[in-house]
Amino acid sequence: MLVRIVGPSEAPQPVRVVFRHGTVEEDYKTSEVSLDPTTGKVVGVDAYSQRRVGDHIANFLGPLHRGHFWGLAVKVLWALAGLALPLLFLTGVVVWGNRVVAPRLRRLGTTG
């Protein structure tokens, strides 16, 4: 499926045509064909099936960051993981309040 056509920003650069393999969620599975803007001849092919392992890992980082892979279960997991830091902050404030603030308030209340 055709994803996009990227025109050259400067004259000597090729036109890039990007194709996706698989579903919309698998947006990291893309191949790219570079074309000469004046003649239309193919000047390069970056095929998904010909990439090395490192290339596949690097292309997977974007969907991994956004949680756009393996369906709804991963999106829910990513949302819960995103709530972990605010939850840790709130529990830290409660623990600090119980250890530091509450004893001081009790002392102030009994001496006054």
N, C-alpha and C positions, 0 to 999 in steps of 0.2 A: 504494500500500500504506500502510495506517495505521501510523504510527510510534509516536506517543504522544498522550495527551490530558493537558493541563496545566491543573489546576484553579486558580482564583484564590486567592492567598494572603490577599487582603483583599476585602471585599464589592464595591467598585465595579469591580474588574478583570474582564476577560472571560475566558472559558474558551478555551484555544487548542488546536486540533486540527491536528496536524502529519502531513503525508503525504510519502512518499518517491517519487521518480520514478527508475527505473533499478534497478540491482543494489544489493546490500548494500554493496559497496565504494564505490558512489557515494552515500554517506550525506550528502554536501553538497548533493545535488539534492533539496531539500525545498520544499514549499509549506505555507502555514499559513493556517488559517481561524480567525478570532476570533468567538466567539459570546457574546451577552449571557447571563449565567448565570441570569437570572430568566425571560426570555422564550424563549431559544433562537434568537433572530434573529441573522443574520449581521451583524456590525458592522465587519468588515474582512477583506480577502483579501490575502495576500502570495503571489502566484503566482510560481513559479520562472521561468516563461517571460516574465514582465513585468519582471524585475529588470534594473537597469543593469549595465554591465561591472564597476564598482567593487564592487557587491554580490556578484557572482559570485566576484570575486577574494577578497573578505573571507571568504566562505563556504568557499572552498577552502583557507584557511590551516590549519584544523584537520586535515583529512585529509592535507595536505602535511606538517604537523608529525609526525603519527603514521605516515606512510608508507602510508596506507590508500587507495591508488589505483593503477591500472594493473597490478595483479597482483603475483605473486611476484618478478619481476625488480626492481621498485622497492624492495620490502622488503629484498631482499638488498643492493641498492645502498645503502640507508639504513643497514643494519647495518654494512657495510664503512666507510661514511663516519663512523659513530659510533665505529669503532675507530681512526680517524686520529689523534685527539688522544693517546690512550694510546700509540700507536706512535711518534708524534713525541716524546713525553716519554722513552720508553725509548731511542730512538736518540740523543736529546740527552744522556742520562746516559752512554751509551757513548762518545760523542765527548768529553764533558767528562772522563770517566775516562782516555781515551787521551791527552788534551792536558795535563791538570793532575795527576791522581793518579799515573798511571804514571811520569812523569819524577821525581816526588818520591820514589816508592817505589824507583826505580832508584838515585837519589842516596843514599838512606838505606842501601840494601843494599851499595853499594860503599864507603861511608865507615866502615861498622861492622865 
